[in-house]
Amino acid sequence: MVELTSFDDLINPRLHGKFEPEPVYDVPSEAPSEKASIALDETRTPVVIVDNLHVKYQVYSSGKSVGAAGAKRLLQSSTRGIREVHAVKGVSFVAYENESIGVIGSNGSGKSTLMRTITGLTTPAEGSVYASSRPNMLGVGAALIPDLSGDKNIMLGGLALGYNRQEINEMREDITKFAELEEFIDLPMRTYSSGMSARLKFAIAASKQHDILIVDEALAVGDARFRKRSEAKIREIRENAGTIFLVSHSMNSILDTCNRVIWIEKGVLMMDGDSKTVVDAYKAKKK
Ligand SMILES: Nc1ncnc2c1ncn2[C@@H]1O[C@H](COP(=O)(O)OP(=O)(O)OP(=O)(O)O)[C@@H](O)[C@H]1O
């Protein structure tokens, strides 16, 4: 059984000489809701534990999310016009090593919010997320620069993933090949079609072996053929002892790639089980 540790420990272990199994987040609410008890399978290695997770957004009624300036205004006189969106409502589950978990649900059901909270990008209102290592969202988009060539962007993306120059030089041919951009790799990325950029981003991000990887559908774009190859790559990452979450509206992708599915509707966990059972139940409900 692995020791579950907090993000703080992962970020700077030297600051945490003594191991204290703190949750990634633990924000007690004034009136805690009844906690669902989590059943752990003792025979397998848990890598992510989501315990009674609630996520809320504060939004202006204009639809804008409340940023730093908005939060300041919240402290001032009128708070009218601010609405709360309760995007994830008491979700609990345990993900184990080597699982490939599909995350499905209607538009706006809370899938991306749940994934962002697992990676630590979004703070929960209540509940906890525990992880054995830092979960990574597949994507290096933010690190890339459109005016630079695909090749230079491989270097940038690789550095963003933590590789050194020599390692990137050894990988660049494989990445270029996987992205099918051999003839275009010296051209600026802004001249690429959206499919070509998506392929390059996927190829760079997937070059790293992630222990816990989250793939949001929006990133797994490209044409049908590339989609098949990216699915195969996802399976390969999984086989190398990784755990993968795949958010998708394509039930075929989910059935081809995942051995377990979590179905969320309006922020509530509807079903968690083997892919076919959950996808069938979801399809039946959607009819
Ligand atoms: N940054 C944000 N600020 C305010 N509300 C948000 C924010 N992000 C998401 N929401 C709201 O939270 C709810 C869940 O959204 P989320 O994006 O997690 O759903 P989703 O299941 O991923 O949707 P889709 O399938 O359409 O991508 C929605 O009501 C959405 O409007």
The ligand as an SDF file (V2000), in Angstrom:
LIG
                    3D

 31 33  0  0  0  0  0  0  0  0999 V2000
  -14.8720   29.1690  -13.8570 N   0  0  0  0  0  0  0  0  0  0  0  0
  -16.1810   29.0180  -13.6190 C   0  0  0  0  0  0  0  0  0  0  0  0
  -16.8900   30.0090  -13.0150 N   0  0  0  0  0  0  0  0  0  0  0  0
  -18.1830   29.8430  -12.7510 C   0  0  0  0  0  0  0  0  0  0  0  0
  -18.9130   28.7520  -13.0490 N   0  0  0  0  0  0  0  0  0  0  0  0
  -18.2840   27.7380  -13.6470 C   0  0  0  0  0  0  0  0  0  0  0  0
  -16.8790   27.8120  -13.9680 C   0  0  0  0  0  0  0  0  0  0  0  0
  -16.5290   26.6500  -14.5650 N   0  0  0  0  0  0  0  0  0  0  0  0
  -17.6350   25.8870  -14.6120 C   0  0  0  0  0  0  0  0  0  0  0  0
  -18.6990   26.5330  -14.0670 N   0  0  0  0  0  0  0  0  0  0  0  0
  -20.0700   26.0110  -13.9120 C   0  0  0  0  0  0  0  0  0  0  0  0
  -19.9750   24.7930  -13.1850 O   0  0  0  0  0  0  0  0  0  0  0  0
  -20.8400   23.8120  -13.7390 C   0  0  0  0  0  0  0  0  0  0  0  0
  -20.0350   22.5870  -14.1580 C   0  0  0  0  0  0  0  0  0  0  0  0
  -19.1950   22.9440  -15.2650 O   0  0  0  0  0  0  0  0  0  0  0  0
  -18.0820   21.9570  -15.8670 P   0  0  0  0  0  0  0  0  0  0  0  0
  -17.3130   22.7240  -16.8900 O   0  0  0  0  0  0  0  0  0  0  0  0
  -17.3340   21.3440  -14.7560 O   0  0  0  0  0  0  0  0  0  0  0  0
  -18.9900   20.8710  -16.5660 O   0  0  0  0  0  0  0  0  0  0  0  0
  -18.6060   19.7460  -17.6380 P   0  0  0  0  0  0  0  0  0  0  0  0
  -19.3640   18.5300  -17.2250 O   0  0  0  0  0  0  0  0  0  0  0  0
  -17.1430   19.6350  -17.7630 O   0  0  0  0  0  0  0  0  0  0  0  0
  -19.2530   20.3600  -18.9660 O   0  0  0  0  0  0  0  0  0  0  0  0
  -18.9310   20.0510  -20.5270 P   0  0  0  0  0  0  0  0  0  0  0  0
  -19.3000   18.6340  -20.8000 O   0  0  0  0  0  0  0  0  0  0  0  0
  -19.8770   20.9920  -21.2290 O   0  0  0  0  0  0  0  0  0  0  0  0
  -17.4890   20.3780  -20.7560 O   0  0  0  0  0  0  0  0  0  0  0  0
  -21.5920   24.4920  -14.8790 C   0  0  0  0  0  0  0  0  0  0  0  0
  -22.8360   24.9510  -14.3740 O   0  0  0  0  0  0  0  0  0  0  0  0
  -20.7090   25.6570  -15.2400 C   0  0  0  0  0  0  0  0  0  0  0  0
  -21.4880   26.7310  -15.7090 O   0  0  0  0  0  0  0  0  0  0  0  0
  1  2  1  0
  2  3  1  0
  2  7  2  0
  3  4  2  0
  4  5  1  0
  5  6  2  0
  6  7  1  0
  6 10  1  0
  7  8  1  0
  8  9  2  0
  9 10  1  0
 10 11  1  0
 11 12  1  0
 11 30  1  0
 12 13  1  0
 13 14  1  0
 13 28  1  0
 14 15  1  0
 15 16  1  0
 16 17  2  0
 16 18  1  0
 16 19  1  0
 19 20  1  0
 20 21  2  0
 20 22  1  0
 20 23  1  0
 23 24  1  0
 24 25  2  0
 24 26  1  0
 24 27  1  0
 28 29  1  0
 28 30  1  0
 30 31  1  0
M  END
$$$$
